[in-house]
Amino acid sequence: MDSLIGVLRKRRLLPLRPLQRPTTQPAPVPILPLTRLPLRYASSELCIMGRRAISVEELKAHSTSKDCWIAVHGLVYDVTEFLSKHPGGGEVIVELAGQ
């Protein structure tokens, strides 16, 4: 059974390397593919999905088990297909969808 992290890694939405312990050195700046853009506005205003800005209102419109988007660290993910595979049940994610 795939975890959310596993699914996001397969889709190359998360780094393939494991998380590292914090260090005193500054973290390297990641190189993002052109299909993902960093958030340049306050999270309450916009999120980025692909190459277009997603408003909070649009994000909230995708908060059902049949159409589920979530925002994580300023990036928007369509996790609809993953809901049935989540070990804790899809309801856990749907409760937080659209935020």
LINCOR-V783427 format. One line per field, one symbol per residue. ss: DSSP state (a for helix, b for strand, c for the rest). phi: phi as a letter, one per 20 degrees, with the letter a starting at -180 (. if undefined). burial: 1 if it has 24 or more other C-alpha atoms within 12 Angstrom, else 0. Layout:
BEGIN
ss: ???
phi: ???
burial: ???
END
This chain:
BEGIN
ss: cccaaaaaaacccccccccccccccccccccccccccccccccccbbbbccbbbbaaaaaccbbccbbbbbbccbbbbcaaaaaaccccaaaaaaaccc
phi: .fegffffffemecffeffdffceefffffeeffeccffdcfffebcdcmdcfdfffffffdcdfebcdcdclnddcedgffgfeffenffffggdfnd
burial: 000110100000110000000000000000000000111000000111100011110111011110111111011111110110000001001100111
END
